[in-house]
Amino acid sequence: MTLIKSISGIRGTIGGQPGDAFTPIDIVKFTAAFGRFIQQETGISKLVIGRDARISGEMVRNLVVGTLQSMGIDVVDLGLSTTPTVEIAVPQEGAGGGIILTASHNPAQWNALKLLNSAGEFINDAQGRQVLDMAENLDFDFAEVSNLGRVTTDNSYLQKHIDQILALPLVDVEAIRKADFKIAVDAVNSTGGVFVPALLAALGVGTIHEIYCEPNGLFPHNPEPLAENLTDLSALVVDKNADMGIAVDPDVDRLCFVMEDGAMFGEEYTLVAVADYVLQHTPGHTVSNLSSTRALRDVTINQGFQYHAAAVGEVNVVTKMKEVGAVIGGEGNGGVIYPAIHYGRDALAGIALFLTHLAKSRKRISELRASYPQYYMSKNKITLTPGLDIDGLLATMQQRYKDVPHSTIDGLKIDFEQEWVHLRKSNTEPIIRIYSEGSTPEKAQAIARQIMEEIQAIVGI
């Protein structure tokens, strides 16, 4: 069993011993700590919650709601919802924060508490550490019976979220309607099965082929929206002669597309395409994390703007976006952050912007994909001896490549002329993750192999 406590929340597998898994005791402890933190930070005793459709969701919801009530905190429960929908709801409800009950792309045995501040954005590093300390020290108390919190259910935010998307100036419903798209959808039997078809219908898409869109939490395949997990969607696109396929993860903050021939558009290119469209109409800069494709930088520069890199993690990308005034940003895992609606990865907003772009381009989705710089990524890792000074190892590698453009804001990223390599240490295991990208799969793997062999030589593996 697994329990991972991080600055962004707590996640783990259901069942097992307290402290070693995502058990009721752990859920109550961390919920109480976060509730007390929000009360102290904002003076507001009100939180918004929502959940994906995974099997453990109702159980976790009951524990979270009961705990917050016992803290004297009022709860606005959105029920089956999405991460971006909860993010939108928090400030609209005037809440002190929010909790999303989802383990995102993790398999069905996992669940998690994702923690939001009063702006509906993920709490930062310092705030996360405060919550962790409060949980470990049981630094909270509970309300007397006359001061218990109240619970209200609000099912209106599906429509409110869609309405906000439709109101975006860069979303052109008429252009999408005229394109007469036929679209297949795989929502891995979670809440995207409700939200994505509803959005597509509102955008004027007349033909929607649904697969795994019943929000029962019975994930039919690994829920991470990667090519190897989307073979059924690819087959459906081809069988139905659809224009494209759309896949989202269980909490609908990651987005990827399937082209009309069943091939992947590439989750790294979701953000690239959306950014290309936004930059055509909105002057400004872009941001992605250090492990995302170089294609976003190329598209940004080609349009006369600046690209900026952030450390891995949504909160780091958002911080950098605010710092540089970026008009679009996100992560190469299919996460699109469009500040015009809110600062959070939002697959629904990404769908609307992408379909507008595709409709106005008058291209097939494969033709649109071919118009972008072609890069290939390789992802590897090296397992090291426990106790090894990984920071010292990375410093040694930095010294070796001191004359090559590089960044140390998150591990070590080395930017060669044609390729790049990003080295990141794990916070939970004695490993270094090695991400690389090149103009061909062979070049991406070759530069990764070169770096791995150098590391192995240094540590004597």
N, C-alpha and C positions, 0 to 999 in steps of 0.2 A: 504494500500500500504506500501511497505517496501523499505528502503534504508539503506544499511550497509556499512559504511566506515571503512576499516581496512588497516593495514600496507601492505597487499598483493594486494590491489586494492579496487575497489568499485563494489558492486553488489546490485541488487534490482529488483523490479517488474516493468514492463512496464506500463506507464500511471499514472495519479495522479498529485499531486502538487509538484513543485520543492522543493527539500530538504526533501521530504517525500517518494520519489519513484525514479526509474531509468529513469528520464526524460531527454529530449534533453539538457536542461540547465545544469543539473548535469553532463551529459556525456561530454559536451564541457568544462566545468570548470575543471574537473579532468583530461581530456586529455591534456588540455593546461598546467596545472600544471606539469604533468609528462613530457611533451615535454620540458618545460623550465628546469626542473630538469636534464634531460638527457643532454641537451645542456651545462648546467653549470658543470655537473659532468664529462663529457667525451670530450666536445668540438666538438662532432660529431652531425651534424644535419641530422640524418638518422635513421629511425625506420622501423622495420618489423612488419606487422600485419597479422593476419589470424583469421578465425572465424569458429565456428561450424555451423550446419545447422538450428539452431532454427529460428522461424518465424521472430523475430525482428532483425536478424543478419544483413540483408542488410541495414536497417534503421540505426542501430548503426554504421555499417561500414562507411556509408556516412558521418555521423557526425564526427566520429573520423578522417577519412581521410581529410575532409575539415578543421577541426581544426588544424591538424598537418601542412597542407599546409600553413595555415594562420600564423603559427609560423615560417615559413621559413624552415620547416623540410621536407626532401624528404621521401617518403613512398614507401616501397617495399611491395606490397599487394599479399599475397599468396592465397587469395580467400578462398574457402572452404578448411579447413586444420584441423590439430590436434594440441593440445598443445605441444606434444613433437616435432612435425615437425617444429613449429615456434621456439622452443628452439634451435633446430639444425641450423636453418637458420640464426639466429641473428649473431653469430660470423662468419659464412661463408660469410655473406654479408658485414662484417665490420661495422655493425650498432651500434649505441650507446645504443640500447635497443629494446624492442619489446612489443607489446600489443596483447594479445589473447582475442578475443571477445567471451566469453563463460561463462555461469553460471554453468559449469561442470555438476554435477548430479542433479541440481535443476530443477523443472518442467518448462514447456514451457513459463509461464508468466515471468520468470526471465531471466536476462542477466547480464553481468559483464565485467569489464576490468581487466584482469590479467596482471601484470606488470613485465617485465623482464629487467635485466641489460645487459651490453654489452657482458657478457659471456653466455647469453641465460638462466640465472637462475633467480629465483624470487628475487626481491629486499628484503633487510633485514629490520629489525625493525627500525633502525635509518633512513634509506633511506625512508621507508614508511611514517614515521612521518614527514619528510621534505616535501614530496609530499602533505600530508594532510594539513599541515600548509600553503603551497603555494596556495593550492586550496581555503582554507577558507579565506585567505587574498587577493585573486586575484593577487598574486605576479607574474605577467607575463605580457608581452605586445606582440603585433602582428607585423608581418613584413610588410614593405611597398610593394607596388604592384610589384616592380621590383625584389623583393627578395622572392617571394612566392615559396613554395616547389613544387617539381615535384612528380608525381605518376607513378610507373612502376608496371606492373602485371607480376608475375612469377609463372607459373604453373608447374615448373620442380621439385619442392621439394618433391612431392609424390615419384617420382622415385629416387631422391637423398637419401631420407630417407631409402627407401627399399634397395638401393645399399649399404648404410653404414651398415645396419643390415646383409645383406648377406656376407659382408666382415669381420664380427666378427669371430675370430678364433674358438669360441665355438659354432657357428651356423653351423650345418652340413646338408647342403641341400640334399646331396645324401642319408644320413640316413633317412631323412624325406620322401624323394621320395620313397625309398624302403619300408617304413612302409605302404604306400598306405592308408593313413588316409582318412576317410570320416568324414567331419566336418560340423556342423551346426553353423550358425552365426546369432546373434541378435545384430544389431547396433543401435537400437532405432530410426531409420530413421534420423540419423545424419551422420557425415562425416566418421565414422567408416565403414559405408556401402560401401564406396569407397575404403578406405585404407586397411581394414582387408582382403577382398577378393583378392585385388591386391597383398598383401603380401603373402597370402596363395598360390596363383598361382605361385608366384616367388619362393616359398619354395618347389614347386613340389607336392602340395596337389591337387589331380586330381578330387576329388568329394567334392563340396562345396554346401551346402544347405543354401540358404539365406532366412532370415525372417526379415522384417523391416529394409531393407538395402537401401531404397530409401532416399537420403538426402534431404527431403522436410521439415524437422522440425516438422512434425506432429507426435509427440511422441505417440505411441500406448499404452504405459503404463508408470508408474512412471519411469523416466530414471535412477534412482539409481540401479546399477546391484546387487540387492539382490534377495534371493530365491523367495520371494513372488511376485516379479515383472517379473520373468523369467519362468512362468508356460508354456507359449507357446513354448519357446525354449526347455524346458524339454520334452514336448510332441513331438516336431519335432525330437529330437534326438532319441527317442524311436521309433517313426513311421518310420523313415528313416533307422533305424538300424545303426545309425552313431556311430563312435568311441568316439565322444565327442562333446560338444557344447562350443562355445566361445561367451562371452558377454562383451561389452565395454560400457562405459558411453558416453555422447554426444561429449566430446572433446578427448576421447581415451587416457586418462592417467590412468584409472582404468580398471582392467582386472579380470574376473572370469571365471571359467569353470564349465560345466555340465558333469557329468560322463555318461557312456554308458547306465546306467539304468535310467537316468533322474534325479538322485539325484545330489545335489550340491557338487562340490569338496570343496567348502568353500573359500570365498574370503580371509580369513586370511591365507589360505594355498597356495595361489598363490605365494607369496614371499618365503614361506618356501621351496616349491618344486624347484623354480628357484635357490634359494641360495644353496640348496643341490647340484644341478648340478654344479654350478659355483665353489663351494668349492672343489669339487672332482678334479677339473682341475687347480684351481688358489689358491695358499695359501694366506690367508688374513682373515680379520675380517669382521663382519657384524654389521649392525645398523638397528634398527626400533624404532618407537616411543613407549612411555611408555604404550600405550593402545593396543598394538599389542600382538599377541599370544606368549606364552612362548615357543612354538614349535621351533621358529627360534633360540632361545638361545640353546635349547637342540641339534638341528641339528649342530649348529656351534661348540659347545663344543665336541660333538661326533667325529667331524672331526679334533679336536685338535687346534681349533682357539678360539678367544675371541669374545663375543657378547657385544655390547654397546647399551644403551638406550638413546634416545633423547627426548626432549620435543615434544609435538604434533605439527605438522605443517611441510610441506615439506622442507621449508627453514631451519628449525632446524635439521631435519634429514640430509640434505646435509652438513650443517656445521659440525656436529658430524662425518660424513663419512670422510670428508677431514681431520679433526683433528686426527682421528685414522687410516687413510689409509685403510678404508674399501673397499673391492672389490665388495660388493653387499649390498644393503640396500633398505629401502622403508617403506611402511606403511601397516598395516593389512587390509586396505580397498581395497586391490588389486593393490596397487601401487608399481611397481618395478623400482628401480633406479640402473642402471648399468653404472658405471663411464666409462667403456671402450667405450661407445658410447656418453654419456653426463650425466650431473648431473640433471636429471629430471625424474619424473615418466613417463614411456614409455610402454604403453600396447603392442605396435608393437614389440619392442625388447623383451618384456616378452613372447610374443607368440612364437617367433623364438627360444628362449632359452628353453622354456618349451617343445615344440614339439621335439627338438633335444634330450632333456632328456628322454622324453617318448619313442621316437623311439629307442634310445640306450638301454633303460631299458628292452625292449621287454615285457613290462607288459601292461595290460589294465589299463586305467586311474584309475579305482577303486582300483586295486591292488597297484598302486603307492601311492594312497592316504592312503591306509591301512598300508603302511610301515612307516608312520610318527607318532610321539607321538599324542595321541588323547586328545584334550582339547575342552572345551565348554565355550562359553562366554555369559554373561548376561549384559544387558545394562539398567540402570535405572536412575532416577533423582528424586531429592527432591526439591519442590518449597518452598522457604523460605519467610519470611516477608521482604518486601522492606526496605532497609536501614540497615539490619542486617550485622554485621561485619563478613563476610564470611572468611576473612583471619584469624581473631581471632579464628573462629570455627575450621578451618583446623589446626591451631597451637595447639588447645586443643586436637584434634584427634592425632596429631603427638606425643604429650606428652604421651598420653595413650598408644601408641604403640612404645615408644622410644626404647624398648628392642627387637623389631622385625625389621629385615632389611627393610629399607624404603628409599624413594627418595623424595626430595622436589623441584626438578628442574622444575616441572610443576604440581602445586597442591600438592597432597600427594599420593604416591603409596606405599602400604604396601605389602611386599613380604612374605607371609606365606610359610610354607614348601610345601604344596600341592596346594595352591590357591594364588591368588593375587587380590587386590582391588585398583583401581585408582580413586581418587576423584579430580574433576576439577571444578572450578567455571566458570560460563558463564560470558562473558564480556558484554552481552547485556540484561540478565535477572537475577532476584534474585533466581538462581537455582544452585544446585550442581549436576553435572553429575557423576554417579557412575558406573564404568565399573569393572567387575569381571570375573575371569576365574578359572575353576576347571576341574578336571578329569571327572566329570559327570555334566549334566545340573543342577541336584539337588544341588550339592556341590557349583557350581558357584552362584546359586540363594541364597543358604543358607548364604554364607559369605557376599553377598550383603545385604541381609535382616538384618543380625547382625549389620553391619555398619550403615545402615539406621536407625535402632531402636536406636542405640547409639546417632546418630546425633539428632534425634527427641527428645530424652530424654534431651539432653543438651540444646536445644533451647525451650523446653517446648511445642512442637507441639502435 
